[in-house]
Amino acid sequence: MDCSLRPEQVRGILHALMPELIELMNREGNVRSLARALRQCQRQVNALEEIVIPELRGERRRIEQRLEERERESLFQIKRLKGRLV
């Protein structure tokens, strides 16, 4: 670093670097926004994996069991009706 620079020279150098600094600030803001969105998305994925999907699987099992139960009841009723007709 050259300490012999005068304030006017430093101002000129900073002025020349200003567009790059502004671009870097914009990119940093974009990266921060993406990071927030990614964290939110990860929370939603975790909620799906840990809560929603297991609940839906349990509900599917209950529905399948109920349908099997109704099927057995229907078969039993059909057999009873056939027994009465014979």
PyMOL Python script that loads the backbone (N, CA, C, O; Angstrom):
from pymol import cmd

cmd.read_pdbstr("""\
ATOM      1  N   MET A   1       0.840  -1.179   0.000  1.00  0.00           N
ATOM      2  CA  MET A   1       0.000   0.000   0.000  1.00  0.00           C
ATOM      3  C   MET A   1       0.877   1.232   0.000  1.00  0.00           C
ATOM      4  O   MET A   1       1.810   1.339   0.796  1.00  0.00           O
ATOM      5  N   ASP A   2       0.589   2.128  -0.860  1.00  0.00           N
ATOM      6  CA  ASP A   2       1.373   3.356  -0.985  1.00  0.00           C
ATOM      7  C   ASP A   2       0.784   4.420  -0.073  1.00  0.00           C
ATOM      8  O   ASP A   2      -0.330   4.886  -0.311  1.00  0.00           O
ATOM      9  N   CYS A   3       1.516   4.814   0.971  1.00  0.00           N
ATOM     10  CA  CYS A   3       1.038   5.804   1.938  1.00  0.00           C
ATOM     11  C   CYS A   3       1.283   7.231   1.464  1.00  0.00           C
ATOM     12  O   CYS A   3       0.887   8.183   2.137  1.00  0.00           O
ATOM     13  N   SER A   4       1.924   7.390   0.325  1.00  0.00           N
ATOM     14  CA  SER A   4       2.225   8.727  -0.156  1.00  0.00           C
ATOM     15  C   SER A   4       1.084   9.315  -0.980  1.00  0.00           C
ATOM     16  O   SER A   4       1.237  10.403  -1.536  1.00  0.00           O
ATOM     17  N   LEU A   5      -0.041   8.637  -1.073  1.00  0.00           N
ATOM     18  CA  LEU A   5      -1.184   9.133  -1.845  1.00  0.00           C
ATOM     19  C   LEU A   5      -1.846  10.295  -1.119  1.00  0.00           C
ATOM     20  O   LEU A   5      -1.980  10.292   0.104  1.00  0.00           O
ATOM     21  N   ARG A   6      -2.247  11.268  -1.885  1.00  0.00           N
ATOM     22  CA  ARG A   6      -2.963  12.405  -1.321  1.00  0.00           C
ATOM     23  C   ARG A   6      -4.460  12.101  -1.354  1.00  0.00           C
ATOM     24  O   ARG A   6      -4.905  11.223  -2.094  1.00  0.00           O
ATOM     25  N   PRO A   7      -5.229  12.826  -0.552  1.00  0.00           N
ATOM     26  CA  PRO A   7      -6.671  12.557  -0.496  1.00  0.00           C
ATOM     27  C   PRO A   7      -7.344  12.629  -1.858  1.00  0.00           C
ATOM     28  O   PRO A   7      -8.267  11.861  -2.128  1.00  0.00           O
ATOM     29  N   GLU A   8      -6.901  13.532  -2.714  1.00  0.00           N
ATOM     30  CA  GLU A   8      -7.507  13.637  -4.038  1.00  0.00           C
ATOM     31  C   GLU A   8      -7.265  12.375  -4.866  1.00  0.00           C
ATOM     32  O   GLU A   8      -8.129  11.935  -5.624  1.00  0.00           O
ATOM     33  N   GLN A   9      -6.082  11.807  -4.706  1.00  0.00           N
ATOM     34  CA  GLN A   9      -5.747  10.581  -5.441  1.00  0.00           C
ATOM     35  C   GLN A   9      -6.591   9.411  -4.925  1.00  0.00           C
ATOM     36  O   GLN A   9      -7.099   8.601  -5.700  1.00  0.00           O
ATOM     37  N   VAL A  10      -6.725   9.346  -3.620  1.00  0.00           N
ATOM     38  CA  VAL A  10      -7.531   8.277  -3.021  1.00  0.00           C
ATOM     39  C   VAL A  10      -8.976   8.404  -3.490  1.00  0.00           C
ATOM     40  O   VAL A  10      -9.617   7.415  -3.844  1.00  0.00           O
ATOM     41  N   ARG A  11      -9.483   9.648  -3.486  1.00  0.00           N
ATOM     42  CA  ARG A  11     -10.841   9.882  -3.949  1.00  0.00           C
ATOM     43  C   ARG A  11     -11.007   9.432  -5.403  1.00  0.00           C
ATOM     44  O   ARG A  11     -12.019   8.829  -5.760  1.00  0.00           O
ATOM     45  N   GLY A  12     -10.017   9.728  -6.228  1.00  0.00           N
ATOM     46  CA  GLY A  12     -10.073   9.321  -7.633  1.00  0.00           C
ATOM     47  C   GLY A  12     -10.073   7.812  -7.790  1.00  0.00           C
ATOM     48  O   GLY A  12     -10.812   7.266  -8.610  1.00  0.00           O
ATOM     49  N   ILE A  13      -9.237   7.134  -6.996  1.00  0.00           N
ATOM     50  CA  ILE A  13      -9.182   5.663  -7.054  1.00  0.00           C
ATOM     51  C   ILE A  13     -10.527   5.075  -6.604  1.00  0.00           C
ATOM     52  O   ILE A  13     -11.063   4.171  -7.246  1.00  0.00           O
ATOM     53  N   LEU A  14     -11.060   5.596  -5.500  1.00  0.00           N
ATOM     54  CA  LEU A  14     -12.348   5.102  -5.002  1.00  0.00           C
ATOM     55  C   LEU A  14     -13.466   5.361  -6.005  1.00  0.00           C
ATOM     56  O   LEU A  14     -14.351   4.528  -6.200  1.00  0.00           O
ATOM     57  N   HIS A  15     -13.409   6.533  -6.638  1.00  0.00           N
ATOM     58  CA  HIS A  15     -14.420   6.858  -7.650  1.00  0.00           C
ATOM     59  C   HIS A  15     -14.365   5.857  -8.808  1.00  0.00           C
ATOM     60  O   HIS A  15     -15.401   5.448  -9.332  1.00  0.00           O
ATOM     61  N   ALA A  16     -13.157   5.469  -9.198  1.00  0.00           N
ATOM     62  CA  ALA A  16     -13.009   4.507 -10.290  1.00  0.00           C
ATOM     63  C   ALA A  16     -13.511   3.122  -9.881  1.00  0.00           C
ATOM     64  O   ALA A  16     -14.017   2.367 -10.712  1.00  0.00           O
ATOM     65  N   LEU A  17     -13.366   2.795  -8.594  1.00  0.00           N
ATOM     66  CA  LEU A  17     -13.787   1.472  -8.111  1.00  0.00           C
ATOM     67  C   LEU A  17     -15.268   1.414  -7.746  1.00  0.00           C
ATOM     68  O   LEU A  17     -15.808   0.328  -7.533  1.00  0.00           O
ATOM     69  N   MET A  18     -15.923   2.554  -7.672  1.00  0.00           N
ATOM     70  CA  MET A  18     -17.313   2.610  -7.218  1.00  0.00           C
ATOM     71  C   MET A  18     -18.255   1.704  -8.019  1.00  0.00           C
ATOM     72  O   MET A  18     -19.049   0.998  -7.397  1.00  0.00           O
ATOM     73  N   PRO A  19     -18.220   1.677  -9.348  1.00  0.00           N
ATOM     74  CA  PRO A  19     -19.138   0.771 -10.067  1.00  0.00           C
ATOM     75  C   PRO A  19     -18.932  -0.702  -9.692  1.00  0.00           C
ATOM     76  O   PRO A  19     -19.897  -1.460  -9.587  1.00  0.00           O
ATOM     77  N   GLU A  20     -17.691  -1.096  -9.495  1.00  0.00           N
ATOM     78  CA  GLU A  20     -17.431  -2.488  -9.104  1.00  0.00           C
ATOM     79  C   GLU A  20     -17.947  -2.757  -7.700  1.00  0.00           C
ATOM     80  O   GLU A  20     -18.499  -3.824  -7.433  1.00  0.00           O
ATOM     81  N   LEU A  21     -17.770  -1.788  -6.796  1.00  0.00           N
ATOM     82  CA  LEU A  21     -18.276  -1.955  -5.437  1.00  0.00           C
ATOM     83  C   LEU A  21     -19.801  -2.062  -5.432  1.00  0.00           C
ATOM     84  O   LEU A  21     -20.366  -2.882  -4.709  1.00  0.00           O
ATOM     85  N   ILE A  22     -20.458  -1.242  -6.231  1.00  0.00           N
ATOM     86  CA  ILE A  22     -21.922  -1.299  -6.315  1.00  0.00           C
ATOM     87  C   ILE A  22     -22.363  -2.655  -6.865  1.00  0.00           C
ATOM     88  O   ILE A  22     -23.322  -3.242  -6.364  1.00  0.00           O
ATOM     89  N   GLU A  23     -21.679  -3.153  -7.879  1.00  0.00           N
ATOM     90  CA  GLU A  23     -21.998  -4.471  -8.451  1.00  0.00           C
ATOM     91  C   GLU A  23     -21.814  -5.570  -7.411  1.00  0.00           C
ATOM     92  O   GLU A  23     -22.638  -6.479  -7.310  1.00  0.00           O
ATOM     93  N   LEU A  24     -20.736  -5.486  -6.639  1.00  0.00           N
ATOM     94  CA  LEU A  24     -20.507  -6.481  -5.584  1.00  0.00           C
ATOM     95  C   LEU A  24     -21.594  -6.417  -4.518  1.00  0.00           C
ATOM     96  O   LEU A  24     -22.043  -7.452  -4.024  1.00  0.00           O
ATOM     97  N   MET A  25     -22.015  -5.217  -4.164  1.00  0.00           N
ATOM     98  CA  MET A  25     -23.084  -5.080  -3.173  1.00  0.00           C
ATOM     99  C   MET A  25     -24.381  -5.684  -3.694  1.00  0.00           C
ATOM    100  O   MET A  25     -25.097  -6.351  -2.948  1.00  0.00           O
ATOM    101  N   ASN A  26     -24.689  -5.458  -4.960  1.00  0.00           N
ATOM    102  CA  ASN A  26     -25.893  -6.049  -5.556  1.00  0.00           C
ATOM    103  C   ASN A  26     -25.818  -7.567  -5.553  1.00  0.00           C
ATOM    104  O   ASN A  26     -26.795  -8.246  -5.236  1.00  0.00           O
ATOM    105  N   ARG A  27     -24.665  -8.089  -5.903  1.00  0.00           N
ATOM    106  CA  ARG A  27     -24.511  -9.550  -5.920  1.00  0.00           C
ATOM    107  C   ARG A  27     -24.621 -10.130  -4.515  1.00  0.00           C
ATOM    108  O   ARG A  27     -25.211 -11.192  -4.312  1.00  0.00           O
ATOM    109  N   GLU A  28     -24.042  -9.417  -3.545  1.00  0.00           N
ATOM    110  CA  GLU A  28     -24.142  -9.895  -2.163  1.00  0.00           C
ATOM    111  C   GLU A  28     -25.603  -9.939  -1.732  1.00  0.00           C
ATOM    112  O   GLU A  28     -26.036 -10.898  -1.093  1.00  0.00           O
ATOM    113  N   GLY A  29     -26.353  -8.914  -2.076  1.00  0.00           N
ATOM    114  CA  GLY A  29     -27.783  -8.890  -1.744  1.00  0.00           C
ATOM    115  C   GLY A  29     -28.527 -10.048  -2.397  1.00  0.00           C
ATOM    116  O   GLY A  29     -29.391 -10.670  -1.778  1.00  0.00           O
ATOM    117  N   ASN A  30     -28.186 -10.333  -3.646  1.00  0.00           N
ATOM    118  CA  ASN A  30     -28.819 -11.453  -4.348  1.00  0.00           C
ATOM    119  C   ASN A  30     -28.474 -12.782  -3.685  1.00  0.00           C
ATOM    120  O   ASN A  30     -29.335 -13.649  -3.531  1.00  0.00           O
ATOM    121  N   VAL A  31     -27.223 -12.937  -3.297  1.00  0.00           N
ATOM    122  CA  VAL A  31     -26.798 -14.185  -2.643  1.00  0.00           C
ATOM    123  C   VAL A  31     -27.506 -14.339  -1.305  1.00  0.00           C
ATOM    124  O   VAL A  31     -27.930 -15.438  -0.948  1.00  0.00           O
ATOM    125  N   ARG A  32     -27.634 -13.249  -0.569  1.00  0.00           N
ATOM    126  CA  ARG A  32     -28.341 -13.325   0.719  1.00  0.00           C
ATOM    127  C   ARG A  32     -29.812 -13.702   0.513  1.00  0.00           C
ATOM    128  O   ARG A  32     -30.361 -14.499   1.274  1.00  0.00           O
ATOM    129  N   SER A  33     -30.445 -13.137  -0.506  1.00  0.00           N
ATOM    130  CA  SER A  33     -31.838 -13.482  -0.804  1.00  0.00           C
ATOM    131  C   SER A  33     -31.975 -14.953  -1.177  1.00  0.00           C
ATOM    132  O   SER A  33     -32.898 -15.634  -0.729  1.00  0.00           O
ATOM    133  N   LEU A  34     -31.057 -15.432  -1.993  1.00  0.00           N
ATOM    134  CA  LEU A  34     -31.085 -16.850  -2.367  1.00  0.00           C
ATOM    135  C   LEU A  34     -30.877 -17.746  -1.154  1.00  0.00           C
ATOM    136  O   LEU A  34     -31.517 -18.790  -1.030  1.00  0.00           O
ATOM    137  N   ALA A  35     -29.983 -17.337  -0.263  1.00  0.00           N
ATOM    138  CA  ALA A  35     -29.731 -18.135   0.941  1.00  0.00           C
ATOM    139  C   ALA A  35     -30.984 -18.196   1.815  1.00  0.00           C
ATOM    140  O   ALA A  35     -31.310 -19.252   2.358  1.00  0.00           O
ATOM    141  N   ARG A  36     -31.693 -17.060   1.952  1.00  0.00           N
ATOM    142  CA  ARG A  36     -32.944 -17.060   2.730  1.00  0.00           C
ATOM    143  C   ARG A  36     -33.977 -17.977   2.087  1.00  0.00           C
ATOM    144  O   ARG A  36     -34.642 -18.755   2.770  1.00  0.00           O
ATOM    145  N   ALA A  37     -34.103 -17.877   0.773  1.00  0.00           N
ATOM    146  CA  ALA A  37     -35.076 -18.722   0.061  1.00  0.00           C
ATOM    147  C   ALA A  37     -34.709 -20.198   0.198  1.00  0.00           C
ATOM    148  O   ALA A  37     -35.585 -21.050   0.341  1.00  0.00           O
ATOM    149  N   LEU A  38     -33.436 -20.490   0.155  1.00  0.00           N
ATOM    150  CA  LEU A  38     -32.983 -21.878   0.293  1.00  0.00           C
ATOM    151  C   LEU A  38     -33.283 -22.409   1.690  1.00  0.00           C
ATOM    152  O   LEU A  38     -33.720 -23.550   1.838  1.00  0.00           O
ATOM    153  N   ARG A  39     -33.050 -21.590   2.717  1.00  0.00           N
ATOM    154  CA  ARG A  39     -33.365 -22.028   4.082  1.00  0.00           C
ATOM    155  C   ARG A  39     -34.860 -22.285   4.233  1.00  0.00           C
ATOM    156  O   ARG A  39     -35.262 -23.270   4.852  1.00  0.00           O
ATOM    157  N   GLN A  40     -35.680 -21.407   3.673  1.00  0.00           N
ATOM    158  CA  GLN A  40     -37.134 -21.582   3.742  1.00  0.00           C
ATOM    159  C   GLN A  40     -37.547 -22.866   3.025  1.00  0.00           C
ATOM    160  O   GLN A  40     -38.370 -23.632   3.526  1.00  0.00           O
ATOM    161  N   CYS A  41     -36.978 -23.084   1.874  1.00  0.00           N
ATOM    162  CA  CYS A  41     -37.279 -24.293   1.105  1.00  0.00           C
ATOM    163  C   CYS A  41     -36.868 -25.537   1.887  1.00  0.00           C
ATOM    164  O   CYS A  41     -37.596 -26.529   1.898  1.00  0.00           O
ATOM    165  N   GLN A  42     -35.712 -25.491   2.539  1.00  0.00           N
ATOM    166  CA  GLN A  42     -35.243 -26.638   3.319  1.00  0.00           C
ATOM    167  C   GLN A  42     -36.175 -26.908   4.493  1.00  0.00           C
ATOM    168  O   GLN A  42     -36.443 -28.064   4.818  1.00  0.00           O
ATOM    169  N   ARG A  43     -36.674 -25.848   5.133  1.00  0.00           N
ATOM    170  CA  ARG A  43     -37.640 -26.040   6.228  1.00  0.00           C
ATOM    171  C   ARG A  43     -38.917 -26.711   5.717  1.00  0.00           C
ATOM    172  O   ARG A  43     -39.482 -27.581   6.379  1.00  0.00           O
ATOM    173  N   GLN A  44     -39.359 -26.294   4.533  1.00  0.00           N
ATOM    174  CA  GLN A  44     -40.574 -26.895   3.963  1.00  0.00           C
ATOM    175  C   GLN A  44     -40.346 -28.360   3.613  1.00  0.00           C
ATOM    176  O   GLN A  44     -41.216 -29.199   3.848  1.00  0.00           O
ATOM    177  N   VAL A  45     -39.187 -28.671   3.055  1.00  0.00           N
ATOM    178  CA  VAL A  45     -38.866 -30.060   2.722  1.00  0.00           C
ATOM    179  C   VAL A  45     -38.821 -30.895   3.995  1.00  0.00           C
ATOM    180  O   VAL A  45     -39.349 -32.006   4.025  1.00  0.00           O
ATOM    181  N   ASN A  46     -38.194 -30.370   5.046  1.00  0.00           N
ATOM    182  CA  ASN A  46     -38.129 -31.095   6.312  1.00  0.00           C
ATOM    183  C   ASN A  46     -39.526 -31.341   6.868  1.00  0.00           C
ATOM    184  O   ASN A  46     -39.817 -32.429   7.365  1.00  0.00           O
ATOM    185  N   ALA A  47     -40.388 -30.332   6.786  1.00  0.00           N
ATOM    186  CA  ALA A  47     -41.752 -30.501   7.283  1.00  0.00           C
ATOM    187  C   ALA A  47     -42.476 -31.587   6.493  1.00  0.00           C
ATOM    188  O   ALA A  47     -43.193 -32.406   7.068  1.00  0.00           O
ATOM    189  N   LEU A  48     -42.289 -31.590   5.189  1.00  0.00           N
ATOM    190  CA  LEU A  48     -42.914 -32.638   4.369  1.00  0.00           C
ATOM    191  C   LEU A  48     -42.393 -34.016   4.752  1.00  0.00           C
ATOM    192  O   LEU A  48     -43.171 -34.952   4.941  1.00  0.00           O
ATOM    193  N   GLU A  49     -41.075 -34.136   4.866  1.00  0.00           N
ATOM    194  CA  GLU A  49     -40.473 -35.443   5.155  1.00  0.00           C
ATOM    195  C   GLU A  49     -40.801 -35.939   6.554  1.00  0.00           C
ATOM    196  O   GLU A  49     -41.015 -37.134   6.755  1.00  0.00           O
ATOM    197  N   GLU A  50     -40.841 -35.032   7.521  1.00  0.00           N
ATOM    198  CA  GLU A  50     -40.991 -35.446   8.910  1.00  0.00           C
ATOM    199  C   GLU A  50     -42.445 -35.492   9.388  1.00  0.00           C
ATOM    200  O   GLU A  50     -42.765 -36.242  10.311  1.00  0.00           O
ATOM    201  N   ILE A  51     -43.317 -34.710   8.778  1.00  0.00           N
ATOM    202  CA  ILE A  51     -44.685 -34.617   9.296  1.00  0.00           C
ATOM    203  C   ILE A  51     -45.725 -35.023   8.256  1.00  0.00           C
ATOM    204  O   ILE A  51     -46.478 -35.973   8.470  1.00  0.00           O
ATOM    205  N   VAL A  52     -45.768 -34.321   7.153  1.00  0.00           N
ATOM    206  CA  VAL A  52     -46.861 -34.496   6.196  1.00  0.00           C
ATOM    207  C   VAL A  52     -46.834 -35.882   5.559  1.00  0.00           C
ATOM    208  O   VAL A  52     -47.852 -36.575   5.549  1.00  0.00           O
ATOM    209  N   ILE A  53     -45.691 -36.294   5.031  1.00  0.00           N
ATOM    210  CA  ILE A  53     -45.617 -37.590   4.345  1.00  0.00           C
ATOM    211  C   ILE A  53     -45.930 -38.746   5.294  1.00  0.00           C
ATOM    212  O   ILE A  53     -46.712 -39.623   4.925  1.00  0.00           O
ATOM    213  N   PRO A  54     -45.349 -38.789   6.517  1.00  0.00           N
ATOM    214  CA  PRO A  54     -45.738 -39.875   7.430  1.00  0.00           C
ATOM    215  C   PRO A  54     -47.235 -39.876   7.762  1.00  0.00           C
ATOM    216  O   PRO A  54     -47.849 -40.938   7.864  1.00  0.00           O
ATOM    217  N   GLU A  55     -47.819 -38.684   7.930  1.00  0.00           N
ATOM    218  CA  GLU A  55     -49.263 -38.630   8.205  1.00  0.00           C
ATOM    219  C   GLU A  55     -50.060 -39.173   7.030  1.00  0.00           C
ATOM    220  O   GLU A  55     -51.030 -39.906   7.225  1.00  0.00           O
ATOM    221  N   LEU A  56     -49.665 -38.823   5.819  1.00  0.00           N
ATOM    222  CA  LEU A  56     -50.373 -39.314   4.633  1.00  0.00           C
ATOM    223  C   LEU A  56     -50.219 -40.829   4.491  1.00  0.00           C
ATOM    224  O   LEU A  56     -51.164 -41.516   4.104  1.00  0.00           O
ATOM    225  N   ARG A  57     -49.043 -41.342   4.799  1.00  0.00           N
ATOM    226  CA  ARG A  57     -48.853 -42.804   4.743  1.00  0.00           C
ATOM    227  C   ARG A  57     -49.749 -43.509   5.754  1.00  0.00           C
ATOM    228  O   ARG A  57     -50.346 -44.543   5.455  1.00  0.00           O
ATOM    229  N   GLY A  58     -49.834 -42.943   6.945  1.00  0.00           N
ATOM    230  CA  GLY A  58     -50.719 -43.521   7.961  1.00  0.00           C
ATOM    231  C   GLY A  58     -52.172 -43.472   7.524  1.00  0.00           C
ATOM    232  O   GLY A  58     -52.915 -44.435   7.717  1.00  0.00           O
ATOM    233  N   GLU A  59     -52.573 -42.375   6.946  1.00  0.00           N
ATOM    234  CA  GLU A  59     -53.940 -42.242   6.453  1.00  0.00           C
ATOM    235  C   GLU A  59     -54.215 -43.253   5.341  1.00  0.00           C
ATOM    236  O   GLU A  59     -55.293 -43.845   5.285  1.00  0.00           O
ATOM    237  N   ARG A  60     -53.236 -43.446   4.456  1.00  0.00           N
ATOM    238  CA  ARG A  60     -53.396 -44.420   3.376  1.00  0.00           C
ATOM    239  C   ARG A  60     -53.574 -45.818   3.960  1.00  0.00           C
ATOM    240  O   ARG A  60     -54.420 -46.579   3.491  1.00  0.00           O
ATOM    241  N   ARG A  61     -52.785 -46.166   4.980  1.00  0.00           N
ATOM    242  CA  ARG A  61     -52.920 -47.487   5.614  1.00  0.00           C
ATOM    243  C   ARG A  61     -54.308 -47.661   6.219  1.00  0.00           C
ATOM    244  O   ARG A  61     -54.926 -48.717   6.082  1.00  0.00           O
ATOM    245  N   ARG A  62     -54.797 -46.607   6.897  1.00  0.00           N
ATOM    246  CA  ARG A  62     -56.136 -46.699   7.497  1.00  0.00           C
ATOM    247  C   ARG A  62     -57.207 -46.879   6.423  1.00  0.00           C
ATOM    248  O   ARG A  62     -58.138 -47.664   6.604  1.00  0.00           O
ATOM    249  N   ILE A  63     -57.085 -46.166   5.321  1.00  0.00           N
ATOM    250  CA  ILE A  63     -58.056 -46.293   4.223  1.00  0.00           C
ATOM    251  C   ILE A  63     -57.998 -47.695   3.629  1.00  0.00           C
ATOM    252  O   ILE A  63     -59.035 -48.311   3.383  1.00  0.00           O
ATOM    253  N   GLU A  64     -56.784 -48.201   3.399  1.00  0.00           N
ATOM    254  CA  GLU A  64     -56.643 -49.547   2.833  1.00  0.00           C
ATOM    255  C   GLU A  64     -57.248 -50.584   3.769  1.00  0.00           C
ATOM    256  O   GLU A  64     -57.926 -51.505   3.312  1.00  0.00           O
ATOM    257  N   GLN A  65     -57.015 -50.450   5.072  1.00  0.00           N
ATOM    258  CA  GLN A  65     -57.581 -51.397   6.039  1.00  0.00           C
ATOM    259  C   GLN A  65     -59.102 -51.340   6.030  1.00  0.00           C
ATOM    260  O   GLN A  65     -59.774 -52.370   6.088  1.00  0.00           O
ATOM    261  N   ARG A  66     -59.636 -50.127   5.956  1.00  0.00           N
ATOM    262  CA  ARG A  66     -61.094 -49.979   5.937  1.00  0.00           C
ATOM    263  C   ARG A  66     -61.683 -50.586   4.668  1.00  0.00           C
ATOM    264  O   ARG A  66     -62.727 -51.237   4.722  1.00  0.00           O
ATOM    265  N   LEU A  67     -61.023 -50.381   3.523  1.00  0.00           N
ATOM    266  CA  LEU A  67     -61.504 -50.974   2.277  1.00  0.00           C
ATOM    267  C   LEU A  67     -61.442 -52.496   2.336  1.00  0.00           C
ATOM    268  O   LEU A  67     -62.360 -53.167   1.865  1.00  0.00           O
ATOM    269  N   GLU A  68     -60.381 -53.046   2.903  1.00  0.00           N
ATOM    270  CA  GLU A  68     -60.282 -54.504   3.046  1.00  0.00           C
ATOM    271  C   GLU A  68     -61.378 -55.036   3.959  1.00  0.00           C
ATOM    272  O   GLU A  68     -61.963 -56.090   3.709  1.00  0.00           O
ATOM    273  N   GLU A  69     -61.641 -54.286   5.019  1.00  0.00           N
ATOM    274  CA  GLU A  69     -62.700 -54.687   5.941  1.00  0.00           C
ATOM    275  C   GLU A  69     -64.052 -54.695   5.238  1.00  0.00           C
ATOM    276  O   GLU A  69     -64.832 -55.633   5.406  1.00  0.00           O
ATOM    277  N   ARG A  70     -64.333 -53.671   4.464  1.00  0.00           N
ATOM    278  CA  ARG A  70     -65.603 -53.621   3.719  1.00  0.00           C
ATOM    279  C   ARG A  70     -65.687 -54.753   2.700  1.00  0.00           C
ATOM    280  O   ARG A  70     -66.751 -55.338   2.498  1.00  0.00           O
ATOM    281  N   GLU A  71     -64.568 -55.056   2.064  1.00  0.00           N
ATOM    282  CA  GLU A  71     -64.557 -56.152   1.098  1.00  0.00           C
ATOM    283  C   GLU A  71     -64.880 -57.477   1.795  1.00  0.00           C
ATOM    284  O   GLU A  71     -65.664 -58.275   1.283  1.00  0.00           O
ATOM    285  N   ARG A  72     -64.274 -57.706   2.963  1.00  0.00           N
ATOM    286  CA  ARG A  72     -64.566 -58.946   3.707  1.00  0.00           C
ATOM    287  C   ARG A  72     -66.038 -59.000   4.114  1.00  0.00           C
ATOM    288  O   ARG A  72     -66.674 -60.050   4.034  1.00  0.00           O
ATOM    289  N   GLU A  73     -66.575 -57.848   4.555  1.00  0.00           N
ATOM    290  CA  GLU A  73     -67.985 -57.795   4.929  1.00  0.00           C
ATOM    291  C   GLU A  73     -68.875 -58.115   3.726  1.00  0.00           C
ATOM    292  O   GLU A  73     -69.858 -58.845   3.855  1.00  0.00           O
ATOM    293  N   SER A  74     -68.533 -57.575   2.570  1.00  0.00           N
ATOM    294  CA  SER A  74     -69.325 -57.833   1.362  1.00  0.00           C
ATOM    295  C   SER A  74     -69.270 -59.309   0.990  1.00  0.00           C
ATOM    296  O   SER A  74     -70.296 -59.898   0.650  1.00  0.00           O
ATOM    297  N   LEU A  75     -68.092 -59.910   1.050  1.00  0.00           N
ATOM    298  CA  LEU A  75     -67.973 -61.339   0.733  1.00  0.00           C
ATOM    299  C   LEU A  75     -68.792 -62.181   1.696  1.00  0.00           C
ATOM    300  O   LEU A  75     -69.450 -63.139   1.290  1.00  0.00           O
ATOM    301  N   PHE A  76     -68.751 -61.820   2.976  1.00  0.00           N
ATOM    302  CA  PHE A  76     -69.513 -62.555   3.972  1.00  0.00           C
ATOM    303  C   PHE A  76     -71.011 -62.430   3.687  1.00  0.00           C
ATOM    304  O   PHE A  76     -71.737 -63.419   3.781  1.00  0.00           O
ATOM    305  N   GLN A  77     -71.478 -61.239   3.342  1.00  0.00           N
ATOM    306  CA  GLN A  77     -72.899 -61.044   3.043  1.00  0.00           C
ATOM    307  C   GLN A  77     -73.306 -61.827   1.801  1.00  0.00           C
ATOM    308  O   GLN A  77     -74.398 -62.395   1.763  1.00  0.00           O
ATOM    309  N   ILE A  78     -72.446 -61.865   0.782  1.00  0.00           N
ATOM    310  CA  ILE A  78     -72.748 -62.610  -0.427  1.00  0.00           C
ATOM    311  C   ILE A  78     -72.872 -64.092  -0.093  1.00  0.00           C
ATOM    312  O   ILE A  78     -73.793 -64.754  -0.570  1.00  0.00           O
ATOM    313  N   LYS A  79     -71.957 -64.625   0.723  1.00  0.00           N
ATOM    314  CA  LYS A  79     -72.022 -66.037   1.113  1.00  0.00           C
ATOM    315  C   LYS A  79     -73.297 -66.322   1.889  1.00  0.00           C
ATOM    316  O   LYS A  79     -73.927 -67.359   1.683  1.00  0.00           O
ATOM    317  N   ARG A  80     -73.685 -65.416   2.779  1.00  0.00           N
ATOM    318  CA  ARG A  80     -74.911 -65.604   3.534  1.00  0.00           C
ATOM    319  C   ARG A  80     -76.131 -65.625   2.623  1.00  0.00           C
ATOM    320  O   ARG A  80     -77.029 -66.450   2.795  1.00  0.00           O
ATOM    321  N   LEU A  81     -76.158 -64.711   1.649  1.00  0.00           N
ATOM    322  CA  LEU A  81     -77.273 -64.659   0.718  1.00  0.00           C
ATOM    323  C   LEU A  81     -77.335 -65.921  -0.127  1.00  0.00           C
ATOM    324  O   LEU A  81     -78.418 -66.453  -0.373  1.00  0.00           O
ATOM    325  N   LYS A  82     -76.193 -66.400  -0.569  1.00  0.00           N
ATOM    326  CA  LYS A  82     -76.167 -67.639  -1.350  1.00  0.00           C
ATOM    327  C   LYS A  82     -76.654 -68.805  -0.528  1.00  0.00           C
ATOM    328  O   LYS A  82     -77.349 -69.684  -1.037  1.00  0.00           O
ATOM    329  N   GLY A  83     -76.287 -68.821   0.767  1.00  0.00           N
ATOM    330  CA  GLY A  83     -76.732 -69.879   1.666  1.00  0.00           C
ATOM    331  C   GLY A  83     -78.246 -69.860   1.852  1.00  0.00           C
ATOM    332  O   GLY A  83     -78.860 -70.919   1.980  1.00  0.00           O
ATOM    333  N   ARG A  84     -78.837 -68.719   1.870  1.00  0.00           N
ATOM    334  CA  ARG A  84     -80.293 -68.605   2.034  1.00  0.00           C
ATOM    335  C   ARG A  84     -81.029 -69.039   0.767  1.00  0.00           C
ATOM    336  O   ARG A  84     -82.119 -69.605   0.838  1.00  0.00           O
ATOM    337  N   LEU A  85     -80.420 -68.767  -0.403  1.00  0.00           N
ATOM    338  CA  LEU A  85     -81.069 -69.100  -1.665  1.00  0.00           C
ATOM    339  C   LEU A  85     -81.027 -70.594  -1.957  1.00  0.00           C
ATOM    340  O   LEU A  85     -81.877 -71.099  -2.691  1.00  0.00           O
ATOM    341  N   VAL A  86     -80.082 -71.292  -1.412  1.00  0.00           N
ATOM    342  CA  VAL A  86     -79.942 -72.709  -1.707  1.00  0.00           C
ATOM    343  C   VAL A  86     -80.857 -73.562  -0.902  1.00  0.00           C
ATOM    344  O   VAL A  86     -80.848 -74.785  -1.046  1.00  0.00           O
TER     345      VAL A  86
END
""", "prot")
cmd.dss("prot")
cmd.show_as("cartoon", "prot")
cmd.util.cbc("prot")
cmd.orient("prot")
